């Protein structure tokens, strides 16, 4: 079973027990924004470099469905309503965050820095704009509703993108303001970054040569569309010594796609945050 189908089955079981309609049984995942997009139909927020986390009112989970070992005091500050959001520390702090949330035994000092930045009510009704308003009423403790902006033009959108990136942010998210709850990968949610990124599954390892002899030379990856390509840049020496195993979902960054769908100038970013 592919990682995507396995994650979907876990999430179906998770939200199905809450009586959430079938349309909301899988978290909404973003596509890349087209050039020159008009932001007026969207609510725009900063793209947080965090770890996606799903709260069902009792248990906090990664997007994969695996339980996050958060401290009891952290969980006690979450409401009974299901939430979808990102565990986040600050800009350029992903490595510290990732290490903290993946521990089987939480370290209080690490979790004191973490907040749950929420952007969706998985059991909510109405438009996204209405649900975003509802989230403001849940603010407090470790719960921080993600700030949403209305931008009037493409020029304003690009200006906000430059501002966020200059400050160390990753980019922007655009969510259709008038749409009801949705799920899966959809153009209702778009990401806007200076460079595009995507996810693919590791299907092979190519041995290194020359200075990389005895280490990883490249990962062979397969995209959700079935396109295979090799990714050979962006790895640390530690990652070349101990590369992501087969079946791992990884995130890579690229500039553009070739006519046959392969990414140009692709570079490894990290193991994807599904955990």
N, C-alpha and C positions, 0 to 999 in steps of 0.2 A: 504494500500500500504506500502511495507517495506521501511525503510529509504534509503536503497541502490537504489531501483527503483525510489524513489522520487528524490534523488540527481541526478540520471542519467537523469530524465526528465527535471529537471531545467537546467542541463548542456547542454543537447541537444538544448534547447531553446536559451541558452546563446550563444553558439558557432555557432548554426545553422544560426543565424541572421548575422553572419560574413561570411557565405559562406564557412566555413571550411569543408573539406571532412569528410564523416561519420566516417572514421577510427579514427579521432582525437576528436570525440565529448565527450569523457569522459577522464579525466586526467589519466595518467599512474600511477598505484599503484604497490607497491613492494611486492615481495615474499621474503621469507627467503633464504639466500644463502646456498647451500649445503656445507658440510664439504670438505675442500681441494680444493675448486674451484680455477681454473686457471684464474687469472685476466687479462691475455693478451688481450682477445677480448673486454675488457670493459674500459670505463673511470670511474675512482674512485674518489669519493668526500666524504667529511665529512657528516654524517647524522646530520642535524641540528635539535635541539630540539625546533622547532618553530611552527608557525601556517600556514598551507597551504593557499595560497591566489591566486586567479585567476583574472587577469586583462584583460578586453576585449577592452581596448582603451578608455573606458569611465567610467566604474564602477569596483570597486574592491570588490570581493566576497569571502566568505568562500567556502570550498569544497561543503558544503550543498547547495550553491546557494544564501544564505542570504547575503545581502549587508553589507560590513564592513564600519562603520562610521569613516573613516579616515579624517583628517583635509584637507581642500582645498589646503593648501600649499604642503602637501605631495603628493596628487594626481596630482598636477600641474607639479611635477617632473618626472612623469611616461610618457613613450613614447606612440605613437598612436598604436604601435604594441601590439597584445595580448601577455601576459606573464603568465608563471606559475612559482611559487616559494614559498618561505617561508618568512613570516614576522619574524624577529629574532632580539634579543638584544645581547645576549652573551650566552656562555655556562652556564648552571645551572640557567637560568633566565626565565624559562617557566612560572612560576606563575605570575610574574610581567607582562610579555608580554600578557598572556591570559587575565588578568584583564584589561589591556589597550585596547586591540582590541575589546573586547566584550561590551564596554560602548556604550550606545546609543548617548552620546555626548562626542566626543573625548577631551582628556586633552592634550594640547600642550606639556607640560613638559614631559609627558610619551612618546608621539610620537616622540619627538626629539631624543630619544634613539634608535628608531626602524629603521631598514633598510630592504629593500625588496631584499632578496637574490634569484636571479632568476636562473633557471636551464633548462627552456624549452621555445620554441617558438611554441605555439599551432597552429599557421597558417604557420609554417615554412616548408621548403622543404629540401631535401637532407638527409644525415645521421645525427645521433645524434652528431657525432664529428663536422660535418659542422655547425650544428645549434648552438653548444656550441661556435664555433668561432664567429658566427654572434652575439651572446649575448655580447661578449666582446666589440663590437662597441656601445652598449647601456649603458655602464657603466657611472655613473655620478650621482650626487645628492644622492637620497636615493636608487638608483638601483645599486646592487652589483652582478655581475655574479658570480655564485658559482665556486670556483676553482676546476678544474678537473685534475686528475693525471693519467699517464700511469705507471703501475707497472708490472715488468717483471716476477714475480714468486709468488707462494703461500707464500713463506717465506717473501718476501717483503710486501705482502698484510697483513700478520699477524703482521709484525713489525709496519706497519703504523697503524693498528688497536690498538695495544698496546700503541702507542704514543698518539693517539687521546683520548683513554679512560683514560690514565694516566693524561692527561691535562683537564679532566672534560667533554670530549665529549661523545656522545652516541654510536657512531659506524661509519660505512662506508656505502655508497651507490655505487653499481656497475651497470652501464648502458651500454648496448651493444653499442659500438661505431659506428658500421656499419649499424645500423638499421634505417629505416624511422620512421616517427611519428607513435606512437601506443597509445592504450588506454586500460583502464580497468586493472584488476590485471593480471600481466604478469611476466614470468621469464626473460623478457628483462631488467627488473629493479629488482635488488636484494638488500636486506639490510643485513649487516653483523654486529652482535653485540655479546658481551660476553654471553648474554642470549637472547632468542627469545622473540618477542612480537607479539601480534595479537589483533584484535578487535572482539567484540561480542555485541549482543543486550541484554539489561536487560529485562527479561521476568517474573521476580518474586523477591520478597523480603522475606528472612527468618528472623524471629524475633530472637534477641539475647537472650542468657541465661547467668546466673551468673553475671559477672561484666558488661556484655553487655545487661542485662535485660532492656527492654524498648527502646533499640536501634536496629540498624541493626545488624543482626548476619552474614548474607551472602547475596550476590546477586545471583540469578539464572540467568545464561547467556545462550544464544544460539549462536553458531558460524554460519558463512555463510553456512557451510556444514550441519547444522541442529543438531549438537551435543550440548546437554545440560549438564551443570555442575554448581556446586556452587563455588563461589569465596568468601572466608571469611577473607582474610588477606590483609594488605596494606592500610587500611582505617584510616583516622584521626578520632578523636572523633566527629568533626564537620560533617564529611561525614557520620558517623554512625547515627548522629541525623537527618541529612537531606540527605538521600541517593539519587543517581541518579534515576529519575522516570522511569517507564516502557517505553520501546521504545528508551531509550537513548543508544547510542553507546559508549562503554567504551574500553579503552586500558588496557590490562593486560600483565604481563611478566611471562614467564614460562621456565622450564629447558628442558623438552622433552614431547613427546606425548605418551600416552598409546596405546596399539594395537587397542582400539576402538575409538581413536581420542581425548581423553580427556587430557588436559594439566596436567602435574605433577608439583607440587611446584609452583602453580600459585599465583600471587599477583597483586592486583589492582595498576595501575599506575595513571590513570586520565580519565576524560571524554575525548573521542576522539576529535581531533581538527577539525572535520567537522563543529561543531557549528551550 
